[in-house]
Amino acid sequence: HEEGNLRNNFGGMFLRRHYDLEIAPSDLKDGVREGPSNDAATPSLPLEILVLPPPHVGKPTLSHSSSTSTSASEFELQSNHLRNANNNNITSANNKSQSPSSTPNPKRRQQPQGQGGNHDLAKSGAIMQCTAGWDWVPSHVPDRNTGIWDRVEVEWVWGDVKLDDVYVRVLNVTAATIGDELQDENGHVEFEDKEEEERLPLGDDVVVSAWLDLSVTATYHGSRDHDNNAFPIRGSIEYVIKHHQKSGDKRKEHTTSPSSSSSPPKSLILTNGTIHNITIATSVSIMHLGQIYLPRAKLWWPHTHGSQPLYSVELTFRSLDGKSDDAVDGNNNNPTPAIHESTTQSTFGIRTISSFTHPKTKSFALKVNGHPVFLQGGNWITTDLFLRYSNSPKRYLQELQLLRNVGFNSLRVWGGGIAETTYFYEAADQLGLLIYQEFWMTGDNNGRFAGDYDWPLDHEAYLHNVWDTVKRLRNHPSLAWYGGGNELFPIADADSGNGSGGVSPPSDIEAGIKQVISDIDGTRPYVTSSVMEAGDDESFFDPEKSLGPKDGPYGILDEQLFFDRNPGLKTPVLSDNEIHRGASPSNVKDKDAPGRNIGFQTEVGSVSHPELKSLQRFLSPEAMDSFPDCGETSDRGGSVNEEWSYFKYLPFTESEDIGAVDHICSFLYPPLVNDTSEDGVKSRMKSIEDYTWAAQLAQYFQYKTLFEGYSMKMWE
């Protein structure tokens, strides 16, 4: 009945989705479906979902432009904000103003199609910022994050209690089996809290013992008295920890149907038991169930170090319904059926993880199971800007398998994208990839380069999203550490290059993130920013707040440069003492000269050119024939077709100051290293097929030598 008002408020920009949900056979009892519908012939349930747009995205509308020769249509982001029924600007729940904060960036960019568009997306908080464009992707994503992109599930609740979000926190791992040192005089195993992390032995045949802290969230849906007090439900929780078996369909993380799971074979069970005297009487409660000893388990490792054994935990709550655990029905000697019953499950791995500042690199480093791990990987944004495949476990597995095959043991999930899906992390668990997950902030939109340091507007809502994300991902052994965002500015100082004195994330969000991780995870490191350029004073670089002092470069390089210190960079960070001793930026190429080493490089890249079939899908025939000339050093203009520029072409020719070598035309015979024709006619490859073949070889050598060069200086 309010549909008309919604249309007025949101300019018609909302989505209504209708679903007919089939009832699975496991939801039937004795041939009768349990649920609200009585139509046994058509086991389905109608569901309608109304999707409103996130705030501050504007209204993508279709505008037309024409000329004498062409007619084009494109989506443009209108700058007017969404308005409520009283025609007032919508404000966030904590009444923050939509106007710039008291610490605006004086260098704020104003271009409407820059990195993050007009930057207003950052007002909304936990949102995919790159849908408004970036330096690697076009900006015309028409829906601006409107709609459902993650999975939607409807679950029956059997009774008034629902369990979910089981968390297995690994407290202590030791290579020792149960021995005298772990037993008291009665033979009971006692928890041994070690202050220092143990360096656990390598090898897939190594067996360890572990202490696990088990907790679960219980939601109460029951009745209340006239004072709004819940009627308590009492019962017990059974737990089973077993070897995880891979299944063809991992869509169901948990189930609440009491008949949906069968008992696993005893050979798969590592430990099980029952926790008695459980009382549930609050709307939502996190229940700490105690510490459980796992006597024989195997370690999860990144694939460069070992195997990836996974375990599953299943919890089932059954109410007593006023009777004891041993109560039986006197007529048939069977246990009395529980009115309230709920089951939840999750997978996890046994491993320890910690971070430290490496004494030589002076930067962030990671330990897994007590062993320093040299991280080799790349940045993961998302492989589809429209998130059309976010519910495809097969696609995630195949794409991460490709990255493992080339030697990656780690991935950075970039802060301008999303907190990746459960399917992504399940694939990473299985393949042995370590994941650095950033939250939803970037320097381009959150104050450092543009936007505002105080964004998002609703800090409380942002931290709710942080809480939800940490809770969803914390059981995955592949999740190695959290980050506050991409290229932020965590240190407030007017002399540090941050002229406004603002910080990102805002100080209350920064404190809130740390508190959430401490409260509901407690096992993983957190670093505020991916990188923080520190100028000429290393005092502004703090390895506990930033992974490195500088990132880049981006573009084609002479392959030999990748074996230098800080390849391709001309302005390394130098300390005051190094400057006093006469160090200069040119010294960075001399390994014996003083200079600030970039021990952790969060972003470094080169050219990229798709295969021919992909080019044919998004370039016109005219653009396919208009590939760049030899010696082209610009990403737009000259011989670069406008469609190539739109899709973020980067030249394959080095800049003039490093030789101007064309890495594509050097594959010609005879090789054309630098086109110096006097008649002004540039040379070209013979065809787009030849151009693509040479480009793919060129980029192969770029990334091959990039990883070889960094690996050669491992821990230096």
Phi, psi and omega in degrees: 000346179257013184300320179299319179296320179298319181295322179294319184290322190246017174062029181080000185269077170210160185240137173245125182243131179246134180231141168252105186272121177284144179268122183291153178303332180292345179269008180256139175241120179055038178079359181248128182287134176268120180158186187283339185269147178252007182271090183291338182285333181235087184286081178213163181227124179283140179219129174241134180237126176260123185250118176263153179287154171294155180289161171069018179264352185075190180239105176295117181234159183271119177244156185239140171225149183214159174223185182292339186247335185223163172227128185229150174234140177210155177274133177236145181271115178286148186274344182291141182277159174295146182234154179269186186297334179269010178064026175258149178299136178291133177244161184281171188297331181264018172062030175285145181287149175278348177287162179305149183286183183288351180235063179290153178282121181294344180259019185305128178283149184244356185293138184285341184239033177277200180288109185092016178061232177271009171076356183290342178303329182294342176297331187280347175092240187286084187213155180282103188287334188285355177293344176267012176102152176208182182283000178239003185210143176298161189263354189267073171261107194294328188272347176049053174072017179272128176123175180268122178242339176263170187290152176240129180232143173242129184235140170286141173251116182273098185093209188248013182233136176229126175262141170199178177054048173293137181235128176250105179262121180280113185270320189204132179231134178220147178283347181285140172277180180298115181224186184298329183290345181252001184245143174274187185293341178264004179086006179278140178282132181245147179287131179247107183274109182265135180284325182257144179290132181277137175277101187280149184291145175282160177122133181289344181266003181286131177251133180237165170246152185213147170259132182240137173258124188250130175218162181206152176263129178246128178250129184257125180246016190275187184281163179224157179276185185293343176265012179067023175271135181284146171280117186296144175246126183249148179182206181220160177238122174266139178234145176224127174245126186216169173297136181279131176255128178292137178240162180290334182229113182258018187294330183267106175287325181208164180218150180246007178276128184291344182254010189274346182234140177255161182292134179286157175302144183299333181293340180270342186281129175268318177199154177205167180177183180229135177252117186266174174059046176269128177236128180241119184213008178240160185303307177222127180221139173268117186256118175272116188268352177113183183257136184239136180264127177250106190285328184222113179213169178241152187278143169272132180232156162299150190296341177287350184238341183175200185266178186231063176293137179238152179233157178238147176238138178231129178243137177228122174265133175229127181283155178274337180054042177084002180238164181282170179301331184267003183296138178228158177283124185294339184279316184240006175060024176257151177301146178292130180299141178280136176286323183247120181212135181209142181232140174220154181211163179200164174252157179203170176230159179261110176196159173249155180213142180202163178237160177203162174270116185293134186295334181266314183281343181060025183225175180303138173217158188238142172244137172238124183055033176087358183253129173299134181243121176283115187275127175230117184193210182202179180269132177248118179262288161186150185273358176215116186296335181268359178057034181289339185248020183291347177251028180246095178298329180295316181295315178301315182297317181293318182291318178290330176297320177301318181291322175296321182298329180275357175111359178298138168241004181207159176217143173256119175273108193292145187287349176272002180253232183236164163283115194299162189284168176299322179299320177301312183289328175297320178294318179296321176302313184291326186265351178077045177252137179268132188245130172256108185259118175267152172275185201265062176222149175220152175296336181289334184239345186248037166110325188293311179253330182198176183075218186213139181297334184272353177288147008287164182291319183259094182293324181295316179296322178300315181291331172298321177293322176299314179303312182297320181291314179299318180297322182287327190258349194294339179279350185280120180294338179290335179290112187263313178202164181254153175227148181289332180161188186263121172051051179273186178228091188275354183242121182272113175197126184296336181271357185270006185102349178261085190297336183275344184081001179283164177231152172224133357296161173306148189301324180288326176290318178302313179295322180294320178299313180299322181293318179299313181298319179294320186285317189243000172239285174078010183234351190239150176288163174223133176235133190295312187226153178293317183208154176213105180292126191256007181067221183260006184237112184289350179296340179273354174261118180240113183296347175273347179250341183214143182286331181203164181273351184195150174234177183092185002277177180231117180137176185290139178225157167298127185304331181296333182295335182292348178263002174274169170288140178046063189301133174080354183260137182253348185235071177291161178278126180244140177281168178300319180296321179292321177295320179297326180278002176094012178292148179222165180306329181292338181292347186296337180277351179260112185296340180268351181275151177292143179180151183281118181276141176268095188282337178227115182254109184279335179216124169205136185203176180222205183284165177208132182223125183290169175285166188299318182298323179291317178303319183293341181278334185235356175252143177288161177304322179296318179292325177299322180281345185259046177289157188295154176289166171295144177080008180289126181247000182252155178266358176204154182078183181061234181268008183270117178297146184296331176293322176297319179295318181300322180266025166069046173298139170240139183290152177260012179252130179296155177294163186301325187284352176239019169120341178056037178280131177268114186279353174266307184289347174291350176272355175293161174237120355291157184299140175251096184283317181213118185284107181244034182299138184274341183276001178082357179267117182282147174282158179217160168294158186291328186204166176295331177295314178294319179301314182293318178301313181292322180297320181290324175294318181298315181289331175301313181293326178301307186283330176299310181287331176302310182288325178294320181294316178292321180294327180297332180254033181304126177065018177267000000 
